[in-house]
Amino acid sequence: MSRPGQDLKEAAARPGSFLQTLRAVAWSFFGVRRGAGYEEDVAKLNPVHVIIAGVIGAALFVLALVLVVNWVIGSGVAGS
């Protein structure tokens, strides 16, 4: 049996690249991921990278929404 913090240390030491993590997080935003791909991600990806990529992805999503709303309001379509 391992110590409580040992599993987290082992998971954080996983060699998954940040690019792989970004790809996995992007697929998760769309909600389309095969079960085998998910299992592979769980085994390979560093959870710290997943958290960072998730925050970056969420910030980009919010920024994109704000830009689209500003564009629609500025174009006059919303205020007819």
MMTF fields as JSON, N, C-alpha, C and O atoms, coordinates in Angstrom:
{
  "mmtfVersion": "1.0.0",
  "mmtfProducer": "UNKNOWN",
  "numBonds": 319,
  "numAtoms": 320,
  "numGroups": 80,
  "numChains": 1,
  "numModels": 1,
  "chainsPerModel": [1],
  "groupsPerChain": [80],
  "chainIdList": ["A"],
  "bondAtomList": [4, 2, 8, 6, 12, 10, 16, 14, 20, 18, 24, 22, 28, 26, 32, 30, 36, 34, 40, 38, 44, 42, 48, 46, 52, 50, 56, 54, 60, 58, 64, 62, 68, 66, 72, 70, 76, 74, 80, 78, 84, 82, 88, 86, 92, 90, 96, 94, 100, 98, 104, 102, 108, 106, 112, 110, 116, 114, 120, 118, 124, 122, 128, 126, 132, 130, 136, 134, 140, 138, 144, 142, 148, 146, 152, 150, 156, 154, 160, 158, 164, 162, 168, 166, 172, 170, 176, 174, 180, 178, 184, 182, 188, 186, 192, 190, 196, 194, 200, 198, 204, 202, 208, 206, 212, 210, 216, 214, 220, 218, 224, 222, 228, 226, 232, 230, 236, 234, 240, 238, 244, 242, 248, 246, 252, 250, 256, 254, 260, 258, 264, 262, 268, 266, 272, 270, 276, 274, 280, 278, 284, 282, 288, 286, 292, 290, 296, 294, 300, 298, 304, 302, 308, 306, 312, 310, 316, 314],
  "bondOrderList": [1, 1, 1, 1, 1, 1, 1, 1, 1, 1, 1, 1, 1, 1, 1, 1, 1, 1, 1, 1, 1, 1, 1, 1, 1, 1, 1, 1, 1, 1, 1, 1, 1, 1, 1, 1, 1, 1, 1, 1, 1, 1, 1, 1, 1, 1, 1, 1, 1, 1, 1, 1, 1, 1, 1, 1, 1, 1, 1, 1, 1, 1, 1, 1, 1, 1, 1, 1, 1, 1, 1, 1, 1, 1, 1, 1, 1, 1, 1],
  "groupList": [{"groupName": "MET", "atomNameList": ["N", "CA", "C", "O"], "elementList": ["N", "C", "C", "O"], "formalChargeList": [0, 0, 0, 0], "bondAtomList": [1, 0, 2, 1, 3, 2], "bondOrderList": [1, 1, 2], "singleLetterCode": "M", "chemCompType": "L-PEPTIDE LINKING"}, {"groupName": "SER", "atomNameList": ["N", "CA", "C", "O"], "elementList": ["N", "C", "C", "O"], "formalChargeList": [0, 0, 0, 0], "bondAtomList": [1, 0, 2, 1, 3, 2], "bondOrderList": [1, 1, 2], "singleLetterCode": "S", "chemCompType": "L-PEPTIDE LINKING"}, {"groupName": "ARG", "atomNameList": ["N", "CA", "C", "O"], "elementList": ["N", "C", "C", "O"], "formalChargeList": [0, 0, 0, 0], "bondAtomList": [1, 0, 2, 1, 3, 2], "bondOrderList": [1, 1, 2], "singleLetterCode": "R", "chemCompType": "L-PEPTIDE LINKING"}, {"groupName": "PRO", "atomNameList": ["N", "CA", "C", "O"], "elementList": ["N", "C", "C", "O"], "formalChargeList": [0, 0, 0, 0], "bondAtomList": [1, 0, 2, 1, 3, 2], "bondOrderList": [1, 1, 2], "singleLetterCode": "P", "chemCompType": "L-PEPTIDE LINKING"}, {"groupName": "GLY", "atomNameList": ["N", "CA", "C", "O"], "elementList": ["N", "C", "C", "O"], "formalChargeList": [0, 0, 0, 0], "bondAtomList": [1, 0, 2, 1, 3, 2], "bondOrderList": [1, 1, 2], "singleLetterCode": "G", "chemCompType": "PEPTIDE LINKING"}, {"groupName": "GLN", "atomNameList": ["N", "CA", "C", "O"], "elementList": ["N", "C", "C", "O"], "formalChargeList": [0, 0, 0, 0], "bondAtomList": [1, 0, 2, 1, 3, 2], "bondOrderList": [1, 1, 2], "singleLetterCode": "Q", "chemCompType": "L-PEPTIDE LINKING"}, {"groupName": "ASP", "atomNameList": ["N", "CA", "C", "O"], "elementList": ["N", "C", "C", "O"], "formalChargeList": [0, 0, 0, 0], "bondAtomList": [1, 0, 2, 1, 3, 2], "bondOrderList": [1, 1, 2], "singleLetterCode": "D", "chemCompType": "L-PEPTIDE LINKING"}, {"groupName": "LEU", "atomNameList": ["N", "CA", "C", "O"], "elementList": ["N", "C", "C", "O"], "formalChargeList": [0, 0, 0, 0], "bondAtomList": [1, 0, 2, 1, 3, 2], "bondOrderList": [1, 1, 2], "singleLetterCode": "L", "chemCompType": "L-PEPTIDE LINKING"}, {"groupName": "LYS", "atomNameList": ["N", "CA", "C", "O"], "elementList": ["N", "C", "C", "O"], "formalChargeList": [0, 0, 0, 0], "bondAtomList": [1, 0, 2, 1, 3, 2], "bondOrderList": [1, 1, 2], "singleLetterCode": "K", "chemCompType": "L-PEPTIDE LINKING"}, {"groupName": "GLU", "atomNameList": ["N", "CA", "C", "O"], "elementList": ["N", "C", "C", "O"], "formalChargeList": [0, 0, 0, 0], "bondAtomList": [1, 0, 2, 1, 3, 2], "bondOrderList": [1, 1, 2], "singleLetterCode": "E", "chemCompType": "L-PEPTIDE LINKING"}, {"groupName": "ALA", "atomNameList": ["N", "CA", "C", "O"], "elementList": ["N", "C", "C", "O"], "formalChargeList": [0, 0, 0, 0], "bondAtomList": [1, 0, 2, 1, 3, 2], "bondOrderList": [1, 1, 2], "singleLetterCode": "A", "chemCompType": "L-PEPTIDE LINKING"}, {"groupName": "PHE", "atomNameList": ["N", "CA", "C", "O"], "elementList": ["N", "C", "C", "O"], "formalChargeList": [0, 0, 0, 0], "bondAtomList": [1, 0, 2, 1, 3, 2], "bondOrderList": [1, 1, 2], "singleLetterCode": "F", "chemCompType": "L-PEPTIDE LINKING"}, {"groupName": "THR", "atomNameList": ["N", "CA", "C", "O"], "elementList": ["N", "C", "C", "O"], "formalChargeList": [0, 0, 0, 0], "bondAtomList": [1, 0, 2, 1, 3, 2], "bondOrderList": [1, 1, 2], "singleLetterCode": "T", "chemCompType": "L-PEPTIDE LINKING"}, {"groupName": "VAL", "atomNameList": ["N", "CA", "C", "O"], "elementList": ["N", "C", "C", "O"], "formalChargeList": [0, 0, 0, 0], "bondAtomList": [1, 0, 2, 1, 3, 2], "bondOrderList": [1, 1, 2], "singleLetterCode": "V", "chemCompType": "L-PEPTIDE LINKING"}, {"groupName": "TRP", "atomNameList": ["N", "CA", "C", "O"], "elementList": ["N", "C", "C", "O"], "formalChargeList": [0, 0, 0, 0], "bondAtomList": [1, 0, 2, 1, 3, 2], "bondOrderList": [1, 1, 2], "singleLetterCode": "W", "chemCompType": "L-PEPTIDE LINKING"}, {"groupName": "TYR", "atomNameList": ["N", "CA", "C", "O"], "elementList": ["N", "C", "C", "O"], "formalChargeList": [0, 0, 0, 0], "bondAtomList": [1, 0, 2, 1, 3, 2], "bondOrderList": [1, 1, 2], "singleLetterCode": "Y", "chemCompType": "L-PEPTIDE LINKING"}, {"groupName": "ASN", "atomNameList": ["N", "CA", "C", "O"], "elementList": ["N", "C", "C", "O"], "formalChargeList": [0, 0, 0, 0], "bondAtomList": [1, 0, 2, 1, 3, 2], "bondOrderList": [1, 1, 2], "singleLetterCode": "N", "chemCompType": "L-PEPTIDE LINKING"}, {"groupName": "HIS", "atomNameList": ["N", "CA", "C", "O"], "elementList": ["N", "C", "C", "O"], "formalChargeList": [0, 0, 0, 0], "bondAtomList": [1, 0, 2, 1, 3, 2], "bondOrderList": [1, 1, 2], "singleLetterCode": "H", "chemCompType": "L-PEPTIDE LINKING"}, {"groupName": "ILE", "atomNameList": ["N", "CA", "C", "O"], "elementList": ["N", "C", "C", "O"], "formalChargeList": [0, 0, 0, 0], "bondAtomList": [1, 0, 2, 1, 3, 2], "bondOrderList": [1, 1, 2], "singleLetterCode": "I", "chemCompType": "L-PEPTIDE LINKING"}],
  "groupTypeList": [0, 1, 2, 3, 4, 5, 6, 7, 8, 9, 10, 10, 10, 2, 3, 4, 1, 11, 7, 5, 12, 7, 2, 10, 13, 10, 14, 1, 11, 11, 4, 13, 2, 2, 4, 10, 4, 15, 9, 9, 6, 13, 10, 8, 7, 16, 3, 13, 17, 13, 18, 18, 10, 4, 13, 18, 4, 10, 10, 7, 11, 13, 7, 10, 7, 13, 7, 13, 13, 16, 14, 13, 18, 4, 1, 4, 13, 10, 4, 1],
  "groupIdList": [1, 2, 3, 4, 5, 6, 7, 8, 9, 10, 11, 12, 13, 14, 15, 16, 17, 18, 19, 20, 21, 22, 23, 24, 25, 26, 27, 28, 29, 30, 31, 32, 33, 34, 35, 36, 37, 38, 39, 40, 41, 42, 43, 44, 45, 46, 47, 48, 49, 50, 51, 52, 53, 54, 55, 56, 57, 58, 59, 60, 61, 62, 63, 64, 65, 66, 67, 68, 69, 70, 71, 72, 73, 74, 75, 76, 77, 78, 79, 80],
  "secStructList": [7, 7, 7, 2, 2, 2, 2, 2, 2, 2, 2, 2, 6, 7, 7, 7, 7, 2, 2, 2, 2, 2, 2, 2, 2, 2, 2, 2, 2, 2, 6, 7, 7, 7, 2, 2, 2, 2, 2, 2, 2, 2, 2, 2, 1, 7, 2, 2, 2, 2, 2, 2, 2, 2, 2, 2, 2, 2, 2, 2, 2, 2, 2, 2, 2, 2, 2, 2, 2, 2, 2, 2, 2, 2, 2, 6, 1, 6, 6, 7],
  "xCoordList": [0.845, 0.0, 0.895, 1.914, 0.518, 1.329, 0.818, -0.32, 1.686, 1.306, 0.338, 0.335, -0.49, -1.491, -0.915, -1.506, 0.194, 0.765, 1.608, 1.977, 1.911, 2.787, 2.132, 2.804, 0.842, 0.158, 0.163, 0.343, -0.032, -0.026, 1.362, 1.482, 2.402, 3.767, 4.076, 4.711, 3.623, 3.844, 3.08, 3.605, 1.864, 1.067, 1.696, 1.703, 2.22, 2.833, 4.142, 4.614, 4.729, 5.99, 5.774, 6.745, 4.543, 4.273, 4.907, 4.954, 5.391, 6.15, 5.314, 5.886, 4.017, 3.176, 3.551, 3.803, 3.587, 3.965, 2.792, 1.632, 3.123, 2.086, 1.231, 0.04, 1.819, 1.055, 0.006, -1.122, 0.37, -0.597, -1.725, -2.894, -1.358, -2.349, -3.3, -4.512, -2.762, -3.614, -4.592, -5.763, -4.107, -4.98, -6.102, -7.262, -5.749, -6.749, -7.784, -8.974, -7.333, -8.261, -9.159, -10.345, -8.601, -9.417, -10.504, -11.65, -10.157, -11.18, -12.227, -13.408, -11.81, -12.781, -13.745, -14.891, -13.3, -14.206, -15.311, -16.447, -14.981, -15.991, -16.823, -17.913, -16.334, -17.075, -17.029, -17.88, -16.052, -15.928, -14.575, -13.535, -14.613, -13.372, -13.706, -14.643, -12.939, -13.134, -12.704, -11.873, -13.271, -12.92, -11.461, -10.818, -10.928, -9.516, -8.607, -7.584, -8.96, -8.17, -8.19, -7.179, -9.342, -9.468, -8.569, -7.854, -8.614, -7.794, -6.308, -5.527, -5.924, -4.527, -4.13, -3.042, -5.008, -4.732, -4.569, -3.665, -5.439, -5.383, -4.053, -3.494, -3.559, -2.319, -1.081, -0.069, -1.139, 0.07, 0.168, 1.273, -0.943, -0.882, -0.579, -0.985, 0.136, 0.484, -0.709, -1.144, -1.25, -2.433, -2.188, -3.118, -0.969, -0.663, -0.824, -1.372, -0.345, -0.509, -1.979, -2.394, -2.772, -4.205, -4.888, -5.72, -4.552, -5.161, -4.776, -5.629, -3.496, -3.033, -3.687, -4.145, -3.732, -4.344, -5.842, -6.389, -6.503, -7.927, -8.208, -9.166, -7.38, -7.549, -7.291, -8.03, -6.24, -5.951, -7.099, -7.528, -7.592, -8.704, -9.963, -10.648, -10.267, -11.454, -11.299, -12.252, -10.107, -9.878, -10.013, -10.598, -9.474, -9.608, -11.065, -11.499, -11.813, -13.228, -14.006, -14.811, -13.773, -14.448, -14.048, -14.902, -12.77, -12.299, -12.968, -13.369, -13.085, -13.749, -15.213, -15.716, -15.9, -17.3, -17.432, -18.324, -16.548, -16.589, -16.352, -17.042, -15.396, -15.114, -16.297, -16.613, -16.945, -18.111, -19.253, -19.908, -19.497, -20.574, -20.274, -21.164, -19.043, -18.687, -18.827, -19.265, -18.471, -18.595, -20.062, -20.413, -20.92, -22.353, -22.962, -23.738, -22.639, -23.201, -22.682, -23.437, -21.412, -20.828, -21.33, -21.332, -21.752, -22.217, -23.63, -24.072, -24.348, -25.706, -26.774, -27.96, -26.386, -27.353, -28.222, -29.42, -27.639, -28.384, -29.311, -30.255, -29.07, -29.862, -30.871, -31.255, -31.318, -32.261, -33.51, -34.44],
  "yCoordList": [-1.172, 0.0, 1.241, 1.277, 2.234, 3.437, 4.522, 4.49, 5.468, 6.618, 7.502, 7.466, 8.297, 9.119, 10.064, 10.201, 10.71, 11.656, 11.008, 11.659, 9.731, 9.041, 8.901, 9.08, 8.586, 8.434, 9.74, 9.734, 10.846, 12.146, 12.464, 12.986, 12.157, 12.397, 11.55, 12.022, 10.3, 9.423, 9.935, 9.901, 10.403, 10.916, 12.184, 12.378, 13.044, 14.287, 14.045, 14.919, 12.88, 12.552, 11.86, 11.449, 11.723, 11.07, 11.867, 13.096, 11.165, 11.834, 12.43, 12.853, 12.482, 13.016, 14.445, 15.262, 14.745, 16.09, 17.06, 16.653, 18.339, 19.353, 19.433, 19.733, 19.169, 19.169, 18.055, 18.269, 16.874, 15.779, 16.184, 15.879, 16.865, 17.304, 18.318, 18.237, 19.276, 20.266, 19.59, 19.962, 18.592, 17.867, 17.142, 17.187, 16.48, 15.755, 16.706, 16.395, 17.867, 18.84, 19.431, 19.663, 19.674, 20.182, 19.181, 19.568, 17.91, 16.891, 16.85, 16.637, 17.051, 16.997, 18.18, 18.051, 19.335, 20.473, 20.157, 20.603, 19.388, 19.002, 17.817, 17.594, 17.064, 15.923, 14.699, 13.817, 14.625, 13.459, 12.804, 13.305, 11.682, 10.963, 9.495, 9.116, 8.668, 7.22, 6.743, 7.372, 5.64, 5.086, 4.697, 4.899, 4.133, 3.723, 4.942, 4.895, 6.021, 7.25, 7.838, 8.343, 7.771, 8.27, 7.474, 8.049, 6.155, 5.296, 5.566, 5.568, 5.791, 6.103, 7.435, 7.56, 8.419, 9.727, 9.631, 10.239, 8.873, 8.729, 8.098, 8.445, 7.183, 6.501, 7.34, 7.186, 8.232, 8.933, 10.392, 10.889, 11.086, 12.532, 12.938, 12.28, 14.026, 14.602, 15.431, 16.33, 15.162, 15.901, 17.397, 18.191, 17.79, 19.222, 19.883, 20.98, 19.208, 19.72, 19.81, 20.758, 18.828, 18.822, 20.031, 20.674, 20.343, 21.49, 22.79, 23.64, 22.939, 24.154, 24.286, 25.368, 23.188, 23.222, 23.508, 24.208, 22.984, 23.252, 24.715, 25.286, 25.318, 26.74, 27.595, 28.541, 27.257, 27.979, 27.82, 28.794, 26.596, 26.349, 27.102, 27.665, 27.115, 27.842, 29.343, 30.011, 29.873, 31.304, 31.662, 32.691, 30.819, 31.066, 30.981, 31.751, 30.052, 29.91, 31.159, 31.671, 31.643, 32.854, 34.052, 34.858, 34.175, 35.263, 35.214, 36.247, 34.013, 33.872, 34.295, 34.964, 33.918, 34.323, 35.836, 36.433, 36.453, 37.906, 38.591, 39.555, 38.106, 38.693, 38.54, 39.466, 37.39, 37.178, 38.098, 38.69, 38.223, 39.105, 40.559, 41.27, 41.002, 42.36, 42.578, 43.647, 41.602, 41.698, 41.8, 42.618, 40.967, 40.993, 42.316, 42.9, 42.8, 44.082, 45.231, 46.136, 45.19, 46.244, 46.261, 47.31, 45.113, 45.054, 45.577, 45.822, 45.756, 46.277, 45.217, 45.543, 43.976, 42.887, 42.714, 42.457, 42.85, 42.621, 43.785, 43.604, 44.943, 46.096, 46.552, 47.722, 45.664, 46.101, 46.465, 46.862],
  "zCoordList": [0.0, 0.0, 0.0, 0.69, -0.759, -0.869, 0.069, 0.538, 0.319, 1.144, 0.366, -0.865, 1.057, 0.366, -0.68, -1.752, -0.422, -1.367, -2.452, -3.429, -2.282, -3.224, -4.598, -5.614, -4.652, -5.935, -6.722, -7.94, -6.036, -6.69, -7.239, -8.347, -6.481, -6.944, -8.179, -9.122, -8.165, -9.319, -10.538, -11.652, -10.345, -11.457, -12.026, -13.241, -11.164, -11.627, -12.359, -13.085, -12.179, -12.844, -14.189, -14.825, -14.63, -15.915, -17.047, -17.0, -18.06, -19.118, -20.25, -21.255, -20.134, -21.217, -21.563, -20.677, -22.857, -23.285, -23.115, -23.051, -23.045, -22.885, -24.144, -24.059, -25.313, -26.566, -26.572, -27.017, -26.082, -25.956, -25.011, -25.249, -23.953, -22.975, -23.595, -23.39, -24.353, -25.018, -25.967, -26.031, -26.704, -27.63, -26.877, -27.287, -25.782, -24.991, -24.395, -24.374, -23.912, -23.336, -24.423, -24.187, -25.61, -26.721, -27.092, -27.323, -27.151, -27.438, -26.337, -26.611, -25.107, -24.012, -24.054, -23.625, -24.565, -24.712, -25.711, -25.548, -26.743, -27.738, -27.287, -27.812, -26.334, -25.806, -26.685, -26.562, -27.573, -28.443, -28.198, -28.625, -27.507, -27.201, -27.085, -26.383, -27.775, -27.677, -26.294, -25.639, -25.864, -24.562, -24.48, -23.45, -25.573, -25.584, -25.487, -24.804, -26.154, -26.082, -24.687, -24.2, -24.05, -22.682, -21.734, -20.914, -21.854, -20.992, -21.212, -20.261, -22.456, -22.76, -22.124, -21.564, -22.212, -21.614, -20.102, -19.529, -19.466, -18.013, -17.595, -16.554, -18.401, -18.051, -18.335, -17.651, -19.336, -19.779, -19.365, -19.149, -19.251, -19.07, -17.635, -16.677, -17.522, -16.231, -15.751, -16.471, -14.565, -14.1, -13.93, -14.075, -13.63, -13.519, -14.886, -14.992, -15.932, -17.295, -17.669, -18.336, -17.244, -17.563, -16.932, -17.572, -15.702, -15.022, -15.725, -15.98, -16.034, -16.712, -18.085, -18.453, -18.844, -20.172, -20.078, -20.93, -19.065, -18.876, -18.583, -19.104, -17.756, -17.436, -18.68, -18.954, -19.426, -20.667, -21.664, -22.283, -21.815, -22.737, -22.341, -23.196, -21.058, -20.589, -20.821, -21.222, -20.571, -20.788, -22.265, -22.605, -23.14, -24.581, -25.029, -25.886, -24.456, -24.794, -24.384, -25.162, -23.181, -22.699, -23.56, -23.931, -23.878, -24.728, -26.102, -26.638, -26.669, -27.969, -27.879, -28.783, -26.808, -26.638, -26.521, -27.123, -25.75, -25.587, -26.937, -27.27, -27.703, -29.016, -29.97, -30.716, -29.951, -30.822, -30.415, -31.272, -29.114, -28.642, -29.022, -29.491, -28.827, -29.202, -30.696, -31.122, -31.488, -32.929, -33.346, -34.197, -32.744, -33.077, -32.653, -33.409, -31.484, -31.017, -31.885, -32.242, -32.216, -33.026, -34.471, -35.115, -34.975, -36.366, -36.514, -37.637, -35.429, -35.485, -35.688, -35.748, -35.793, -35.991, -34.762, -34.882, -33.588, -32.355, -32.008, -31.239, -32.545, -32.149, -33.174, -33.172, -34.058, -35.086, -34.485, -35.187]
}
